């Protein structure tokens, strides 16, 4: 798996910044990507001192795009309502 390799794969060089967290060409979600690479070597520190990384995706339509990890929408699992504790 190349998602966490320290050296960027060659295919990331043609990536375009997606303004929404999906493929800018076909609007496929990141989970549908054929390849993924996270630039964990160069985090950006935000105003509140949290970190964000560039996430690169090679879409099934052939488009290579990237977005900030902080732009990722909440997980479907996080949206589920937990049952009450009795």
C-alpha positions as CSV (number, residue, x, y, z in Angstrom):
1,X,0.0,0.0,0.0
2,X,1.4,3.4,-0.9
3,X,-0.9,5.6,1.2
4,X,1.8,6.2,3.9
5,X,5.1,5.9,1.9
6,X,7.3,8.9,2.7
7,X,8.1,9.6,-1.0
8,X,5.2,10.8,-3.2
9,X,4.2,8.5,-6.0
10,X,4.8,9.8,-9.5
11,X,1.0,10.0,-10.2
12,X,0.6,12.7,-7.5
13,X,2.5,15.3,-9.6
14,X,-0.5,16.0,-11.9
15,X,-3.0,16.5,-9.0
16,X,-5.3,19.4,-8.9
17,X,-6.8,20.9,-5.7
18,X,-10.4,19.9,-5.3
19,X,-12.5,22.6,-3.7
20,X,-14.9,20.0,-2.4
21,X,-13.8,16.7,-0.9
22,X,-14.6,14.7,-4.1
23,X,-13.3,14.2,-7.6
24,X,-13.6,17.6,-9.4
25,X,-14.3,15.7,-12.7
26,X,-16.9,13.0,-11.8
27,X,-17.7,13.9,-8.2
28,X,-16.8,10.4,-6.9
29,X,-16.1,10.2,-3.2
30,X,-12.6,9.6,-1.9
31,X,-13.5,6.1,-0.8
32,X,-14.0,5.2,-4.5
33,X,-10.4,6.2,-5.5
34,X,-8.1,3.6,-7.0
35,X,-5.0,4.9,-5.3
36,X,-4.4,7.1,-2.2
37,X,-1.4,8.9,-0.8
38,X,-1.2,11.1,2.2
39,X,1.6,13.7,2.5
40,X,2.3,13.1,6.2
41,X,5.8,14.6,6.0
42,X,4.6,18.2,5.6
43,X,1.7,19.0,7.9
44,X,0.3,22.5,8.0
45,X,-0.3,24.0,11.4
46,X,-3.6,25.9,11.6
47,X,-4.4,28.9,13.8
48,X,-5.6,26.7,16.6
49,X,-2.4,24.6,16.4
50,X,-4.0,21.5,14.9
51,X,-2.5,19.8,11.9
52,X,-3.8,19.1,8.5
53,X,-2.3,17.1,5.6
54,X,-2.7,16.9,1.9
55,X,-4.5,13.8,0.8
56,X,-4.0,12.7,-2.8
57,X,-6.5,10.5,-4.8
58,X,-6.3,8.8,-8.1
59,X,-9.9,8.5,-9.2
60,X,-11.4,5.7,-11.3
61,X,-12.1,8.3,-14.0
62,X,-8.4,9.1,-14.3
63,X,-8.4,12.4,-12.5
64,X,-5.8,13.0,-9.8
65,X,-6.9,15.4,-7.1
66,X,-6.0,16.4,-3.6
67,X,-7.7,18.1,-0.7
68,X,-6.8,19.0,2.9
69,X,-7.5,16.4,5.6
70,X,-9.4,19.0,7.5
71,X,-11.9,19.3,4.6
72,X,-12.9,15.6,4.9
73,X,-16.6,15.3,5.7
74,X,-17.6,13.5,8.9
75,X,-17.7,9.7,8.7
76,X,-21.0,8.0,8.2
77,X,-20.2,6.1,11.4
78,X,-19.9,9.3,13.3
79,X,-23.4,10.4,12.0
80,X,-25.1,7.3,13.4
81,X,-27.0,7.9,16.6
82,X,-25.7,5.8,19.5
83,X,-28.3,3.8,21.5
84,X,-28.9,5.1,25.0
85,X,-27.0,3.6,27.8
86,X,-29.3,1.9,30.3
